[in-house]
């Protein structure tokens, strides 16, 4: 018996395909493929789902009074 390691879909490929798809049924199939999270997301994968790269804006505590 061979055990296959779980992995996430190729989000970098699926997300642009979803955005470009015009057929609603085909689009929903792509969405269903994409929104499967079999293992925790890497930072790169998380950034694909964000509007901005979370590493882009540094945390700036200057002037913050606790």
C-alpha positions as CSV (number, residue, x, y, z in Angstrom):
1,X,0.0,0.0,0.0
2,X,1.4,3.4,-1.0
3,X,0.4,6.5,1.0
4,X,0.2,9.7,-0.9
5,X,1.1,12.9,0.9
6,X,-1.6,15.5,0.9
7,X,-0.8,18.8,-0.8
8,X,-2.7,22.0,-1.7
9,X,-3.8,22.8,-5.2
10,X,-1.6,25.0,-7.4
11,X,-3.3,28.3,-6.3
12,X,-1.0,30.4,-8.5
13,X,-2.4,28.7,-11.5
14,X,-6.0,28.3,-10.4
15,X,-6.7,31.9,-9.2
16,X,-5.9,33.5,-12.6
17,X,-8.0,30.8,-14.4
18,X,-10.9,31.6,-12.1
19,X,-10.6,35.3,-12.8
20,X,-10.5,34.7,-16.6
21,X,-13.3,32.1,-16.8
22,X,-16.6,33.4,-18.3
23,X,-18.7,30.2,-18.1
24,X,-20.3,30.2,-14.6
25,X,-20.3,26.4,-14.4
26,X,-16.6,26.0,-15.3
27,X,-15.8,28.9,-13.0
28,X,-17.5,27.2,-10.1
29,X,-15.6,23.9,-10.8
30,X,-12.3,25.9,-10.6
31,X,-13.4,27.6,-7.4
32,X,-14.2,24.2,-5.9
33,X,-10.7,22.9,-6.9
34,X,-9.0,26.0,-5.5
35,X,-10.6,26.3,-2.1
36,X,-9.2,23.1,-0.7
37,X,-6.7,23.5,2.1
38,X,-5.2,20.1,2.7
39,X,-2.1,21.3,4.6
40,X,-1.3,24.7,6.2
41,X,-0.7,27.4,3.7
42,X,2.8,28.7,3.1
43,X,3.4,32.4,3.4
44,X,3.5,32.6,-0.4
45,X,0.2,30.8,-0.7
46,X,-1.4,33.1,1.9
47,X,-0.2,36.1,0.0
48,X,-2.1,34.8,-3.1
49,X,-5.3,35.2,-1.2
50,X,-4.5,38.7,0.2
51,X,-4.9,42.0,-1.5
52,X,-1.4,42.9,-0.5
53,X,1.7,41.0,0.4
54,X,1.8,40.8,4.2
55,X,5.5,41.3,4.2
56,X,5.1,44.5,2.2
57,X,4.1,46.9,5.0
58,X,6.5,46.8,7.9
59,X,5.1,47.2,11.4
60,X,6.0,50.7,12.6
61,X,5.7,51.3,16.4
62,X,7.3,54.8,16.3
63,X,5.0,57.1,18.2
64,X,2.8,54.4,19.6
65,X,2.2,54.9,23.3
66,X,1.1,51.8,25.3
